[in-house]
Amino acid sequence: LVGPRPMLPAQRYLYPGTAYFDLRPGLTGPWQVSERNGCSFAERAGYDNRYAQTVSARTDLLILMQTVSVVFRGTGV
């Protein structure tokens, strides 16, 4: 359930780093519970990179709980 959102093929050249390609895609992730559209594509990649370094069941559970909160508040922060 938790992982980077799939990107469009045209966005691939914009993506710095390789974390996205090392992770399985998900329905939610760190970017979805943070700034979302308030950040650049490179910043989005930073969320994926940090998630790849801290991936664990605990991290995933925390992101899932934050996702519920974001959905109910209708915000990305």
Buried (B, 14 or more C-beta within 10 A) or exposed (E): EBBBBEBEEEEEEEBEEEBBEEBEEBEBBBBBBBBBEEBEEEEBBBBBBBBBEEBEEEBBEBBBEBBEEBEEEEEBE
